[in-house]
Amino acid sequence: MGSQEVTDWQGKHVTVAGLGVSGIPAAKVLHGLGAVVTVVNDGDDERARAQAADLEALGVTVRLGDGATLPEGTELIVTAPGWKPDKPLFTAAAAAGVPIWGDVELAWRLRELGGRKPAPWLAVTGTNGKTTTVQMLASILKAAGLRTAAVGNIGVSLLDAVLGEEEYDVLAVELSSYQLHWAPSLRAHSGAVLNLAPDHLDWHGSMEAYAADKGRIYEGNRVACVYNVADKATEDLVRAADVEEGCRAVGFTLGAPAPSQLGVVDGILVDRAFVENRQKNAQELAEVSDVTPPAPHNVANALAAAALARAFGVPPKAVRDGLRAFTPDAHRIAHVADVDQVAYVDDSKATNTHAAEASLAAYESIVWIAGGLAKGATFDELVARSAKRLRGVVLIGADRALIREALARHAPEVPVVDLDRTDTGAMLAAVQEARRLAEPGDTVLLAPACASMDMFANYNKRGDAFAEAVRGLGA
């Protein structure tokens, strides 16, 4: 809906599904445009009641504890990304012919509001690495002197970025599979799928449906569809996408790049995609040592970010300067301390097997702290691929038996400590056991391969507990 259609919102009956980081801004924006807004929410707790009171003071209707019933007269639903497609509300909407948008779709449709000149979107998705890649991309774009922000699933509302007073030249946009599912008309300047591994299958219903939603990021791309050479499924999604004439497939690889790829040669990140005569020429962008940390999967993230930046016309120097200026968020392969010649590394953000495997691949000899909520995952493949690196394993959390059984099958010689406790002191005990197993030169790695909510409020709190325990060792 371009600026000429703004009057369409006047009196339009819109139902917003879900309070929270996307629902509240959506409700406020739509109400401000003159829509008649009803918010429905499953929860009815103290926080929800406080949020509802704020919206009701503006004139928005809020129904708490009933997210299943379609309000009468609804012409459009704008949903929070996490709401599953099989919810009764959506079944009722489909039967009534009511369209369903996510907050990303709403932001995309409103980006020309008031005659604005919308900033192009450089979009990133994938099972792992999204946030880091988007932050690297924003750092590179800033180094090129462009007005930009890292937005989307990263916790910064796209609606705020699109409708706020600040004007941007380009946006670095992180998109989850949920958000892509509800964003049918999104058309990015260029998009990247970093990797594909089973995740959120309870939401999508199947791996095929999950992959298809990820692949929507490529639809209508204008300049580049960036894919992972080592993950054929990402290239398959590019082949299936309907893109604009002249849009190119650009791969990234940790090996030497072929034409139309970015890769690594002798410790240098090189570009053979956005150069003259790419059959013969390559452009140096940065050194592997410019990437923090220089673990293989993080170098892959840097290459993907560089590819999107180069697709937007950023010069090579900005890639190097942007990567040097970038510092990763906490709990992502964060080096905590060295104690008795053993490194202690916090990768609490590795909440699934794919992320944990990437983390384990970064070190030669590891005492691995793992476990938590498995979310339906299996661990045989992870353990089989990582077994040769394991000095020992300390297991914590509700679903640790699943990992223990995989270790018995694929790494029977590796010593395992099974901590049968979920209290707040469990992490301290885990770190002490890991210290006992470790030898000089080893890395004690917290890469749980599981979610944290069985023992901790979130992965940040889990990482904080690990870091606190480690600092206690050196005291």
CORZICOR-V214767 format. One line per field, one symbol per residue. phi: phi as a letter, one per 30 degrees, with the letter a starting at -180 (. if undefined). A space follows every 10 residues. Layout:
phi=???
//
This chain:
phi=.dddcededd iddccccjdj dcddeddddd dddjdccbcc bddbcddddd ddddddddjc dbccibcccd ddiecacccd dddddcdeed dddddcicdb ccdddddddc dceiidcddd cccbbkdbje dedddddddd ddddicdaad bjddjcdddd ddcdddccda cccdbddddd ecbdcebdeb bbcdabbeah ddddjadddd dddeddddei eccbccbced beeddddddd dccdejdcdb cbbdcdddei bcabbhicdb ccccbdhddc cbcdcacedd ccdddedddd eddddddddd ddjddeeddd ddddddbddd ichcddacbh icdcbcbedd cbdddddddd ddbdbbcccb kkcdhidcbe dedddcedcd dabccbjdcd dddedddddc bddddbccdd abdddddddd ddddddddbe jdcdcdbdib dcddbbdadd dddddddddd ddddd
//
